[in-house]
Amino acid sequence: MSRLPRRLRHGEEATLVEHLGELRARLIISLAAIAVAFAVTYTFHGYLLDWLNRPLPEHLRKPATFSPIEPFTTSIWVSLWAALLLALPVVLWQLWAFLAPAFEEHRQRSIAIVVLFATALGLGGVAFGYWVILPPAIHFLTSYDSSHFQILVRARDYYRFVTFVLLGVALAFEVPVFVLALVRLRILTAAKLRSTWRVGVFTMTVIGVLLPGVDPVSTILSVIPLVGLYLLSIGLASFLEPRWRSDTRAAAAAE
């Protein structure tokens, strides 16, 4: 008997007990993947902390802690988030394998492509945030009014800030997926996007300014890829919308 849950085919009937059994098996696999990933990330959490501390100025690269338990809890917290990120492909695959039978075969392939595209954009956003946004932002914030303050960086607050920045940039890079979803749901059209492109560019500029790049150079560097991604989403919508409409008409004719 296979130890892994079997993926149902589209339209295949299963009892409630079988669905619950599959869900339990996939949850166990996801939790096991997170546990294995946590063992790896905690083993190498020193390297992970050094990597996260690298954007800090040289004299602040050992963030301060203010309680006896804080070094332990901070290391556990960072290792856990890194484990969740490392195990995310397995977790998403188990979630998709459970939900996929509800979609037709050709839609399953389309959704898989969208997920891969969104994953690539998210990873690109994390890389952009770490190497482009964080260094100038951290330099500005840790040197602001330094003649009036003894500036210390608390480890827990610093790692939360880094997480917020990287997550925010990663979500901002998902603009094409969000726009294409609105077009696919017929809330927007490619023609509407083309006619209002100036509004979209202005919106992307505002989002880029709101990202935590506090100096003009990093702010400009934040705006450029967001505007480029928005224009890319207009091009993709113009290319894909006719195909989506023809598929819808073909499905309606078949019914």
Number of C-alpha atoms within 10 A of each C-alpha: 3 5 6 10 16 12 14 17 14 14 10 8 11 9 8 9 9 11 14 11 13 19 17 13 17 22 15 13 17 22 16 15 20 23 16 14 21 24 15 15 23 19 12 12 19 13 12 16 19 12 10 17 19 15 20 20 14 9 8 16 16 17 17 16 16 10 8 8 9 14 15 10 12 17 18 16 16 21 24 20 15 20 21 20 14 18 20 16 14 18 21 13 15 21 15 16 18 18 14 21 17 14 14 12 12 8 12 17 13 10 14 14 12 15 15 11 14 20 15 14 21 20 15 16 21 21 15 19 23 18 11 17 26 23 17 21 20 20 15 14 12 16 12 12 11 10 8 7 9 7 14 13 15 14 21 19 14 17 18 12 15 18 16 13 21 23 16 16 27 23 16 22 24 21 20 24 19 15 21 22 15 14 21 16 10 12 9 15 18 22 13 11 21 15 10 11 15 11 11 17 19 13 15 23 19 12 17 23 19 13 20 22 24 18 14 11 12 20 22 14 16 26 21 14 18 23 20 14 21 23 18 14 20 24 15 16 25 18 12 15 18 12 11 14 13 11 12 12 12 11 10 9 8 7 6
